[in-house]
Amino acid sequence: MSDTHGFEDHYDAEVWLLDMRHRLTPYVTHDNQRFELLSLVQRESRRAGLNPELVLALIQIESRFAADAVSSAGAQGLMQVMPFWKKEIGRPADDLFDPATNLEYGCTILAFYLKQERGDMTKALARYNGSRHQTWYPERVLEAWTHHWWVSQ
C-alpha cells in the first residue's frame, strides 16, 4: 500500500488489508480487484467518518459485491445507490456503476443519515434502505458486520 489509508501507521494498514482481503475472497475472486476495492472502501469510509467494516457489511447485504448490480427499485452498484441522488448531489453525469463513484455516494449518504438520526445506526441504516421505522434491514447489515467483518480495536 502506498499510504496508510487512514490508519495510524503502515503496519496497521497492511494487517487490515491482509485480513480483509481474506474475508472478501468468497465475494471477489481476483486479488487485484480485492485490493482495489478495499482501498476504495477504506478511503471513502474514512472520508465520510464511517467504519470501513460497516461499509463492507452494507455492500455484502446490498449487492454481494457486484459493481453492476441493479435492484428492482432501480438502485445501482455496490452500495445500491438510487439514481435520484446524482441530481440531489448535483452531478447528474456520474456513473453509479463505477465503484469509486458508488462508494463516494453510498458513504456520503449513510453519513448524512447517521447525522440526521443523531448517531443511531439502526435508524440510519433503515433510512439508507428506504425502510424507515423497520428493523429487518439494519439487523441484516449489523449481523453481517458482527459475524463476518468485525475487527476488535
ZADO-1210 file (C-alpha; in nm, 4 decimals, padded with zeros to 6 digits):
<atoms>
<atom x="00.0000" y="00.0000" z="00.0000" code="MET" pos="1"/>
<atom x="00.1342" y="00.3385" z="-00.0938" code="SER" pos="2"/>
<atom x="-00.0104" y="00.5166" z="00.2090" code="ASP" pos="3"/>
<atom x="-00.1781" y="00.4259" z="00.5361" code="THR" pos="4"/>
<atom x="-00.5382" y="00.4833" z="00.4145" code="HIS" pos="5"/>
<atom x="-00.6481" y="00.6456" z="00.7406" code="GLY" pos="6"/>
<atom x="-00.4526" y="00.4195" z="00.9753" code="PHE" pos="7"/>
<atom x="-00.2077" y="00.5419" z="01.2351" code="GLU" pos="8"/>
<atom x="00.0800" y="00.3555" z="01.0727" code="ASP" pos="9"/>
<atom x="00.1723" y="00.1452" z="00.7730" code="HIS" pos="10"/>
<atom x="00.1791" y="-00.1794" z="00.9710" code="TYR" pos="11"/>
<atom x="-00.1838" y="-00.1389" z="01.0863" code="ASP" pos="12"/>
<atom x="-00.2861" y="-00.0668" z="00.7272" code="ALA" pos="13"/>
<atom x="-00.1107" y="-00.3802" z="00.5999" code="GLU" pos="14"/>
<atom x="-00.2636" y="-00.6019" z="00.8696" code="VAL" pos="15"/>
<atom x="-00.6129" y="-00.4677" z="00.7954" code="TRP" pos="16"/>
<atom x="-00.5686" y="-00.5122" z="00.4226" code="LEU" pos="17"/>
<atom x="-00.4449" y="-00.8707" z="00.4580" code="LEU" pos="18"/>
<atom x="-00.7286" y="-00.9598" z="00.6947" code="ASP" pos="19"/>
<atom x="-00.9998" y="-00.8015" z="00.4789" code="MET" pos="20"/>
<atom x="-00.8587" y="-00.9475" z="00.1558" code="ARG" pos="21"/>
<atom x="-00.9031" y="-01.2918" z="00.3063" code="HIS" pos="22"/>
<atom x="-01.2598" y="-01.2160" z="00.4234" code="ARG" pos="23"/>
<atom x="-01.3510" y="-01.0714" z="00.0830" code="LEU" pos="24"/>
<atom x="-01.2304" y="-01.3773" z="-00.1129" code="THR" pos="25"/>
<atom x="-01.5717" y="-01.5528" z="-00.1252" code="PRO" pos="26"/>
<atom x="-01.7180" y="-01.2461" z="-00.2968" code="TYR" pos="27"/>
<atom x="-01.4318" y="-01.1182" z="-00.5132" code="VAL" pos="28"/>
<atom x="-01.2036" y="-01.3859" z="-00.6552" code="THR" pos="29"/>
<atom x="-00.9280" y="-01.1756" z="-00.8152" code="HIS" pos="30"/>
<atom x="-00.6687" y="-01.0470" z="-00.5714" code="ASP" pos="31"/>
<atom x="-00.6083" y="-00.7210" z="-00.7610" code="ASN" pos="32"/>
<atom x="-00.9820" y="-00.6439" z="-00.7572" code="GLN" pos="33"/>
<atom x="-00.9978" y="-00.7149" z="-00.3830" code="ARG" pos="34"/>
<atom x="-00.7051" y="-00.4828" z="-00.3169" code="PHE" pos="35"/>
<atom x="-00.8540" y="-00.2043" z="-00.5290" code="GLU" pos="36"/>
<atom x="-01.1983" y="-00.2380" z="-00.3726" code="LEU" pos="37"/>
<atom x="-01.0628" y="-00.2442" z="-00.0176" code="LEU" pos="38"/>
<atom x="-00.8512" y="00.0632" z="-00.0867" code="SER" pos="39"/>
<atom x="-01.1601" y="00.2470" z="-00.2137" code="LEU" pos="40"/>
<atom x="-01.3712" y="00.1341" z="00.0818" code="VAL" pos="41"/>
<atom x="-01.1017" y="00.2443" z="00.3233" code="GLN" pos="42"/>
<atom x="-01.0645" y="00.5854" z="00.1581" code="ARG" pos="43"/>
<atom x="-01.4345" y="00.6648" z="00.1216" code="GLU" pos="44"/>
<atom x="-01.5426" y="00.5306" z="00.4597" code="SER" pos="45"/>
<atom x="-01.2716" y="00.7281" z="00.6409" code="ARG" pos="46"/>
<atom x="-01.3558" y="01.0415" z="00.4389" code="ARG" pos="47"/>
<atom x="-01.7194" y="01.0094" z="00.5484" code="ALA" pos="48"/>
<atom x="-01.6299" y="00.9218" z="00.9089" code="GLY" pos="49"/>
<atom x="-01.7629" y="00.5664" z="00.8820" code="LEU" pos="50"/>
<atom x="-01.6247" y="00.2353" z="00.9965" code="ASN" pos="51"/>
<atom x="-01.4880" y="00.0581" z="00.6854" code="PRO" pos="52"/>
<atom x="-01.6018" y="-00.2814" z="00.8092" code="GLU" pos="53"/>
<atom x="-01.9578" y="-00.1483" z="00.8420" code="LEU" pos="54"/>
<atom x="-01.9380" y="-00.0322" z="00.4792" code="VAL" pos="55"/>
<atom x="-01.8205" y="-00.3797" z="00.3752" code="LEU" pos="56"/>
<atom x="-02.1165" y="-00.5340" z="00.5608" code="ALA" pos="57"/>
<atom x="-02.3575" y="-00.2960" z="00.3889" code="LEU" pos="58"/>
<atom x="-02.2107" y="-00.3831" z="00.0479" code="ILE" pos="59"/>
<atom x="-02.2390" y="-00.7540" z="00.1287" code="GLN" pos="60"/>
<atom x="-02.6104" y="-00.7152" z="00.2020" code="ILE" pos="61"/>
<atom x="-02.6870" y="-00.4668" z="-00.0758" code="GLU" pos="62"/>
<atom x="-02.5079" y="-00.6171" z="-00.3764" code="SER" pos="63"/>
<atom x="-02.2898" y="-00.9079" z="-00.2631" code="ARG" pos="64"/>
<atom x="-02.0026" y="-00.7012" z="-00.4076" code="PHE" pos="65"/>
<atom x="-02.1409" y="-00.6867" z="-00.7622" code="ALA" pos="66"/>
<atom x="-02.0499" y="-00.3469" z="-00.9065" code="ALA" pos="67"/>
<atom x="-02.3066" y="-00.3939" z="-01.1839" code="ASP" pos="68"/>
<atom x="-02.5968" y="-00.4836" z="-00.9525" code="ALA" pos="69"/>
<atom x="-02.9375" y="-00.3226" z="-01.0125" code="VAL" pos="70"/>
<atom x="-03.2254" y="-00.3646" z="-00.7691" code="SER" pos="71"/>
<atom x="-03.5910" y="-00.3990" z="-00.8602" code="SER" pos="72"/>
<atom x="-03.6326" y="-00.0394" z="-00.7373" code="ALA" pos="73"/>
<atom x="-03.3536" y="00.0823" z="-00.9680" code="GLY" pos="74"/>
<atom x="-03.0725" y="00.1202" z="-00.7127" code="ALA" pos="75"/>
<atom x="-02.7305" y="00.0741" z="-00.8708" code="GLN" pos="76"/>
<atom x="-02.3847" y="-00.0556" z="-00.7956" code="GLY" pos="77"/>
<atom x="-02.2026" y="-00.1858" z="-00.4917" code="LEU" pos="78"/>
<atom x="-02.3907" y="00.0210" z="-00.2339" code="MET" pos="79"/>
<atom x="-02.7180" y="00.0214" z="-00.4325" code="GLN" pos="80"/>
<atom x="-02.7460" y="00.3983" z="-00.4719" code="VAL" pos="81"/>
<atom x="-03.0694" y="00.5333" z="-00.6171" code="MET" pos="82"/>
<atom x="-03.0084" y="00.7444" z="-00.9302" code="PRO" pos="83"/>
<atom x="-03.2017" y="01.0444" z="-00.7907" code="PHE" pos="84"/>
<atom x="-02.9023" y="01.1091" z="-00.5642" code="TRP" pos="85"/>
<atom x="-02.6981" y="01.2212" z="-00.8673" code="LYS" pos="86"/>
<atom x="-02.9330" y="01.5167" z="-00.9164" code="LYS" pos="87"/>
<atom x="-02.9588" y="01.5739" z="-00.5410" code="GLU" pos="88"/>
<atom x="-02.5790" y="01.5887" z="-00.5076" code="ILE" pos="89"/>
<atom x="-02.5519" y="01.7954" z="-00.8250" code="GLY" pos="90"/>
<atom x="-02.3584" y="01.5606" z="-01.0519" code="ARG" pos="91"/>
<atom x="-02.6104" y="01.4112" z="-01.2966" code="PRO" pos="92"/>
<atom x="-02.3434" y="01.2699" z="-01.5298" code="ALA" pos="93"/>
<atom x="-02.1865" y="01.0453" z="-01.2640" code="ASP" pos="94"/>
<atom x="-02.1713" y="00.6701" z="-01.3264" code="ASP" pos="95"/>
<atom x="-02.3090" y="00.4812" z="-01.0259" code="LEU" pos="96"/>
<atom x="-02.1675" y="00.1556" z="-01.1633" code="PHE" pos="97"/>
<atom x="-01.8147" y="00.2925" z="-01.1178" code="ASP" pos="98"/>
<atom x="-01.7023" y="00.1523" z="-00.7798" code="PRO" pos="99"/>
<atom x="-01.5206" y="00.4693" z="-00.6702" code="ALA" pos="100"/>
<atom x="-01.8196" y="00.6888" z="-00.7528" code="THR" pos="101"/>
<atom x="-02.0670" y="00.4464" z="-00.5981" code="ASN" pos="102"/>
<atom x="-01.8673" y="00.4234" z="-00.2755" code="LEU" pos="103"/>
<atom x="-01.8348" y="00.8019" z="-00.2579" code="GLU" pos="104"/>
<atom x="-02.2118" y="00.8396" z="-00.2908" code="TYR" pos="105"/>
<atom x="-02.3038" y="00.5499" z="-00.0625" code="GLY" pos="106"/>
<atom x="-02.0707" y="00.6563" z="00.2175" code="CYS" pos="107"/>
<atom x="-02.1826" y="01.0194" z="00.1894" code="THR" pos="108"/>
<atom x="-02.5494" y="00.9158" z="00.2036" code="ILE" pos="109"/>
<atom x="-02.5004" y="00.6849" z="00.5020" code="LEU" pos="110"/>
<atom x="-02.3032" y="00.9532" z="00.6885" code="ALA" pos="111"/>
<atom x="-02.5824" y="01.2017" z="00.6123" code="PHE" pos="112"/>
<atom x="-02.8440" y="00.9654" z="00.7572" code="TYR" pos="113"/>
<atom x="-02.6287" y="00.8966" z="01.0629" code="LEU" pos="114"/>
<atom x="-02.6086" y="01.2686" z="01.1273" code="LYS" pos="115"/>
<atom x="-02.9841" y="01.3081" z="01.0736" code="GLN" pos="116"/>
<atom x="-03.0501" y="01.0237" z="01.3180" code="GLU" pos="117"/>
<atom x="-02.8001" y="01.1586" z="01.5768" code="ARG" pos="118"/>
<atom x="-02.5733" y="00.8545" z="01.5502" code="GLY" pos="119"/>
<atom x="-02.8471" y="00.5924" z="01.5773" code="ASP" pos="120"/>
<atom x="-02.7119" y="00.3234" z="01.3452" code="MET" pos="121"/>
<atom x="-03.0356" y="00.1259" z="01.3261" code="THR" pos="122"/>
<atom x="-03.2391" y="00.4281" z="01.2197" code="LYS" pos="123"/>
<atom x="-02.9698" y="00.5463" z="00.9761" code="ALA" pos="124"/>
<atom x="-02.9445" y="00.2051" z="00.8079" code="LEU" pos="125"/>
<atom x="-03.3225" y="00.1815" z="00.7809" code="ALA" pos="126"/>
<atom x="-03.3308" y="00.5208" z="00.6085" code="ARG" pos="127"/>
<atom x="-03.0455" y="00.4190" z="00.3796" code="TYR" pos="128"/>
<atom x="-03.2501" y="00.1204" z="00.2660" code="ASN" pos="129"/>
<atom x="-03.5765" y="00.3116" z="00.2427" code="GLY" pos="130"/>
<atom x="-03.7312" y="00.1009" z="00.5178" code="SER" pos="131"/>
<atom x="-03.7685" y="00.3748" z="00.7789" code="ARG" pos="132"/>
<atom x="-03.9203" y="00.2624" z="01.1113" code="HIS" pos="133"/>
<atom x="-03.8425" y="-00.1021" z="01.0315" code="GLN" pos="134"/>
<atom x="-03.5535" y="-00.3057" z="01.1696" code="THR" pos="135"/>
<atom x="-03.5196" y="-00.6037" z="00.9352" code="TRP" pos="136"/>
<atom x="-03.2629" y="-00.4338" z="00.7095" code="TYR" pos="137"/>
<atom x="-03.0444" y="-00.2820" z="00.9838" code="PRO" pos="138"/>
<atom x="-03.0456" y="-00.6185" z="01.1593" code="GLU" pos="139"/>
<atom x="-02.9133" y="-00.7889" z="00.8439" code="ARG" pos="140"/>
<atom x="-02.6332" y="-00.5344" z="00.7982" code="VAL" pos="141"/>
<atom x="-02.5356" y="-00.5366" z="01.1652" code="LEU" pos="142"/>
<atom x="-02.5359" y="-00.9168" z="01.1701" code="GLU" pos="143"/>
<atom x="-02.3048" y="-00.9273" z="00.8661" code="ALA" pos="144"/>
<atom x="-02.0826" y="-00.6685" z="01.0334" code="TRP" pos="145"/>
<atom x="-02.0513" y="-00.8544" z="01.3626" code="THR" pos="146"/>
<atom x="-02.0282" y="-01.2051" z="01.2166" code="HIS" pos="147"/>
<atom x="-01.8063" y="-01.1511" z="00.9148" code="HIS" pos="148"/>
<atom x="-01.6365" y="-00.8090" z="00.9105" code="TRP" pos="149"/>
<atom x="-01.5904" y="-00.7110" z="01.2761" code="TRP" pos="150"/>
<atom x="-01.2394" y="-00.6110" z="01.3809" code="VAL" pos="151"/>
<atom x="-01.1750" y="-00.5542" z="01.7516" code="SER" pos="152"/>
<atom x="-00.9845" y="-00.2358" z="01.8097" code="GLN" pos="153"/>
</atoms>
